Amino acid sequence: MRLRKFLRGLKVAVEPGETDTIVKHRGFFPAASAPLIMLLAVLVSSLTIFASGQGPASANYDESKVGTYTLPDPLTFNDGKKVRNALDWERRRIEIVKLFQENVYGRNPQPPKQIDFTVFDSGRSALGGKAVRKQVTIYFSPNREGPKEDMLIYIPAGAHKPVPLILALNFSGNQAVVNDPAIKLATLWNRETHEPEQAKEESRGYDTGFEVEKVLGRGYGFATICYQDIDPDFQGGFVHGVRPLFFKKGQTEPAADDWGAIGAWSYGLSRAMDYLEKDRDVDPKRVSILGHSRLGKPVLWAGALDQRFAMVISSCPGEGGASLARRNYGETIRNLTDRFPYQFSANYKNFADRPEKLPVDTHELIALIAPRPVYITGAEDDQWADPKGEFLACVAAGPVYTLLGGKDLGTDQMPPLNQPIMRTIAFHYRDGKHAVTDFDWNQFLKFADLHLRFCQ
């Protein structure tokens, strides 16, 4: 217990299946040496093995013990009437969004009337001539000394018209995503001192989960933002983020239905989209958002709230993202509200031990993205995230996609390993661990080709 507590003090969290996060996302340890980081990775691996490979020893990984459950029907209004057509769905959609706001993620504020930004690096050749680089600071208020986010953008060299683009959240600063010496070093939050620290030079390009040059080679632009810019990822970190900008007079803490960190991170994505709509090198009608693990949750919520995003890619989002809350398998609402209460609205804890009382479930979150394409992934060694629960959520979202002219998964049977299903909803379950791999990127780009690249 002491060891786990110590590690939690150093890392965003000791997430089962996220051992690589400690090694790859070195920005969490601005002052740590490589040997210390490797030692911590070994220690976390030991803890994970001790807990039967995935999470707390009390977690269920036996399908026979999942139990029975009934999912809310996304095509039934709160008053029991049925959704019959696309017009009905627009009204039902408002109901579902409200239920998620009240019970899960909290209420995001209305978007600003105008966006304030500074392009501090523009039109520079980068990556050996393969791209044109831009860096933009987006301010969340008129006070430029207040919360803001830095966005790194690459446009394929030689592009003669606005390009489709993939916008991704990252864990450890834009400089960690690609080895480019001109990228501004991020300001990251030390979990022990709760003080900001500048990322180290040696963190450049350290996060191998991004295949930027492959994206550019397929004709897509690439952009990324560090989620820590928007809202620090620790209990009490909200005071340094965007949320206090929207407090009422005299308010010092989030209210029960105020937005948590996931809502804040989704808000940051939408403000990035505000800028991208003004960038002449980007086609704003073909912007996809991508996030992995805990960052797979805000991309789903952003895609639900902000219909400007043309496609959503959520890698291993797990509980509180795509995995069905009503399935007793792997991580649970109780795990989330005990360890990460600040990521959700305070009301979410009301369902920690009674998920069946939650008036929504994650299939309805996916359905809110319809009819736009959405891709969810799971991994064989990431049972904590309940890949089958993620798949079943995709299945249960299918009727909404069908109603709106899209294509559901076409099956209710979990696909074999490494055999993606790509329709308007896409899903794959691959071998390996909790990560974004070369296999994942190959599928994401294939999916983007189907839905974005050739759609003008």
Secondary structure, 3 states (H helix, E strand, C coil): CHHHHHHHHHCCCCCCCCHHHHHHCHHHCCCCCHHHHHHHHHHHHHHHHHCCCCCCCCCCCCHHHCCCCCCCCCCECCCCCECCCHHHHHHHHHHHHHHHHHHHHCECCCCCCCCEEEEEEEEEEECCCCEEEEEEEEECCCCCCCCEEEEEEEEECCCCCCEEEEEEEECCCHHHHCCCCCCCCCEEECCCCCCEEECCHHHCCCCCCCCHHHHHHCCCEEEEEEHHHHCCCCCCHHHHCCHHHHCCCCCCCCCCCECCHHHHHHHHHHHHHHHHCCCCCEEEEEEEEEEEHHHHHHHHHHHHHCCCCCEEEEECCCECCCECCCCCCCCCHHHHHHHCHHHCCHHHHHHCCCHHHCCCCHHHHHHCCCCCCEEEEEECCCHHHCHHHHHHHHHHHHHHHHHCCCCCCCCCCCCCCCCCEECCEEEEEECCCCCCCHHHHHHHHHHHHHHHHCCC
